[in-house]
Amino acid sequence: MAFDNYKIIDKNAGASFDDVKHILYSGVKYVVFDLEGQADDSQYKKLYDYSKERFPEKVFDSVDAAKAFDEKNAGGSLDAAAEAISFADFKLNSDGLIPCIAQDYKTGEVLMMAWMNEESYNKTLETGLMTYWSRSRSKLWTKGEESGHFQHMISLIIDCDKDTILAKVRQEGPACHTGNPTCFFTSIVEGEKSASIRNVLEDVYKVIADRKVNPKEGSYTNYLFDSGVDKILKKVGEEATEIVIAAKNPDNSEIKYEIADFLYHAMVLMAEKGVTWDEIADELARRE
């Protein structure tokens, strides 16, 4: 099959980011920039950099790069999904709509619920950007088209009754219009909080990162930041050695304590170097 579902941005046309968005929303799969001869401070290069940041899986600096990405990551999977189950197979409400639950593909956190009709479903498959149907405005809306908080589709799953879609997505920024990461933040009945490893690590990392920006008197974390990277590295090395020593002990309580200490100091180093857990997760995922 010919690779032709892309559009090259004319470097002399004075294009804007709105133009890039409109091209992608129209169903074009990839936007390509011709960066040959472009200085880093040119408006064209700046537009590419910003567009690439917003649409990392849709914007490329050459046709070959877009084609290579398409062959590696798409491989016709969207077309295959559309052929495997069409919108006509779903159980819809009286308005021809089906609820779609968006879930963070890494953390499993439920982000939001919105409605889809056949047009928004097909556009989601075509563009890879989650597109819904607004009942209040009676129009299609691509999540993030105004806020920039796009949802990149990773997969779509239908439930056993075929009346609810689960969309696993890569969320840019907060999912909720209130600025919260998820729309589900108001408790009705409060049960025991989950202590999932990812949530705990991210919560601790956020506190550490906040200490770097907003120092607190008497904070050990701030003592490490103030002492510099060499001190932090020394502590990371010491804690790694403590793990080795603790592992020789038949009592596992000591090794749990030492691993927790090591992870804390490793997160201080991460914050010092500007590395996030998302970046670590991406790197580990590439090694699967």
N, C-alpha and C positions, 0 to 999 in steps of 0.2 A: 504494500500500500504506500502511495506517495506521501511524503511528509510535507504538507502544505498548509496546515492549520496554524499559521503564524503571520504576524505583520511586523514589518521593519519600520521603525520610527525614522522619518526623514530628518536628518540633522539640520536641514535648512528651513524646516517648516515652523519653527518656534513652538513646538509642542509643549504641553503642560501635563502635570500629573493627572488632571481631570481627563485629558485625552487618553492617557494610558488606561485609566479606569474604564472609560467608555468603550474602548476597544475590547478589553477583557470581558466586560459585562455583555457585550454584543455576541459573545460566543467564541471569539478567537481564543485559541488555547494558550499561545505564547506571544509575548512581545519581545522583539529583538532590536537591540541598539547596535549601530555601527560606530565603534569607538576609535577606529583608526584615525590617527592624526588629531584626536581630541585632547586638549590639555586638561589636567585634573581640575582646574578652576573654571572650565567652560560650563555654560548653562546646560548644555547637552549632557556632559558627563555628570553634573550634579543631579540632573533629572534621572539619569540611569541609576546612580547610587541610591537615591531616595526610593525610586520605583522598585529596585532590587531588594531594598530593606523591607518594603511593604509587601511585595509579592515575590519572595525568594524562589518559589517553584514555578513562577510564571514569566519572569523577566530574565533575559540572557543577553550576553554581549556578542553572540554570534549564532548563526543558524545551526552550525555544527554542535554548539553547546546545548542548544534547545533540543536538537534531534537526539543527542546522546542521553540527555536526561529523560526524554520521552521513551526511548527504547529501554532504559534501565528501570524506570519507575512506573511507567504507565503500561506499556506493552499491550495496549488495547483492553486493559482491565475494565475501564468504564463502559466501553461498548459491550464487552462480555456481560457485565452486570445488567445493563439495560436489556440485553437479549434474554438473560436468564429469568428475569422477572420484570414485567412491565407495570406501569402505574395501574393499568386496568385490572391487575391481579389483586390489588389491595382492597380492603374493606374500608369504605369511606363513610363520612357522615353525610347528612342530608344536603350539605353545601358542597359536596365533592372534595372534602378536605381530609387529611390524615395528620394526626399529631406527630411531631418529630422531636425527640429528646436529644439534645447535644451533650456529649460527654467528652471530657479531656482524654485524649487517647493515651497519655502517659500516666496520669494520676488516677484515672477512673472517676474523677469528680464530676458530678452532674452539674452542667453549666446553666441550661435554660430549656424551655419548651416553646416551640412555635409551630405554626401550621404550614402544611405544604399542599399545593394543588399540583395538577399534572405539569403545568408550565414551570413552576418553581423547581419541581423534582427534576425535570429534564435539563433545566438550566444548571442546576447543581452538578449533574453528571457531565455536562458539557464543559463547564468552567472550572470545576473543582473547588468552587467557593460556595459555601452554604447560602442558599437562596430560599426565602420563605414567602408565604402569602399573608399580607396584612389584612385582617378582617375589618379593622377600624377604618383603614384608608382604601380598601379594595384595590390593592396594587401589589406587585412583586416588590420585595426588598432584599437586597444582598446584605447580609450581616456585615457591618463595618463600612458600608458605602458612605456614611456621613462621619462616623467616629474614627474610622481607620482601624477598628478592632475586628478585623476579618476573622472568619473561621474557615480554615483550609480543611476540606474533607479528606479524611484518611480512609474511612470505610462507612458503608451504610448496611444496617442489619434490620431485617423485619422480624417481628415477634411471631409466636406460634399461631396467633389468630389473624395475622396479617392486617392488623388495624393500628399498629404503632411502629414508627421507624426509630431506630437508635442510630444516631450519627456520631461516630468517633472522629473528633476534630482536633486540629492544632489551632488553639486560640491565640490571637494576638491581643494583648492587653486584657482588660476586664471584660467579661461577657455581659454583665448587667449595666443598664443605662445609669444606675445609681453610682457606678464606680466600683462596686463590689466584684470580686473575681467570679462569683456565681450569683444567679438570681435567687438561689435557695439559701438564704442566710437568716431567715426569721423562724425561730423554733416554736413549735406548737406544744410538743411534748419532748422534754429533754431527757434523753437516755444517757447511758455511759458513753463517754467520748471515745472514739477510736484512736488508738495510739499507733497508727500505721507508721512504718519506718520513714516513708517519704515525708509525711506530714510533720513528724517530729524533727527530722533533719532540716526541713525547710523553715520551720518555726524557729529553731535555734539559730539557723543561719541569718534569718531576718533580724533577730536581736543583735547578733554579732555585727552585721552590716550597719545597723542603726547606731551602734556604739561608735563606729568609725566616723559617722557623720555627726552624731550628737553625743560627744563624750560625757561620761558620768563619773564624777569624782569618786575615787576609791574602787573603781571597776578594774578587775584583773584583766579583762579584755582590753581596756584602754591602756593598761600598763604594757601589754604586749605590743599594741600598735605604736605606742610612744617609744618603745625600745627599738623598734625597727625590724626589718625582715630577717636579719641575722639571728636575733633573739627568738623570733617565731620559728625559724628553721631549726634552731638548737632544741627548742621544746618539742617540735615534731619528731626529731631524731630520738630524743630521750624517751618519748612516749612509745615509739616503735620498738625501742629496745625493751621497755617495760612489758610490752606484749609478749615478746619472745621469752622473757624470764617467767612471766605468769603462765605461759603455755606449758611450762615444765611442771607446774603445780597440778595435782589431780583434782583440786577444788576449782570448779569453773567460775565461782563467784569473783575471783581475782581477775581472771582474764576478761570477764564482762566489764569490770570497772576500768581496766586499762584500755580496752578497745574504745569505750565511751570517752575516756580522756584523750585518746589519740584522735578520734573523730572531731572532738571539740577544737583541738589545736589545728587540725587540718582545715577546719572551716575558717578559723582565724586567718590562716595562710590564704585560703581561697578568697576571702573578703579583701585581704591586703593586695592580692594580685588581680582582683576583679573577675574571678571565675565563679560561675553560678552552678547550682545543682542541675539545672536544665542542660548546661553544656556538658557536664559529666555524664548525665543520662544519655545524651546524644552520642557521645563517644563510646560508651559501653554498648549501646544499641548497634552501632556500626560493627562491633566485634562479634555479634551473634553468628 
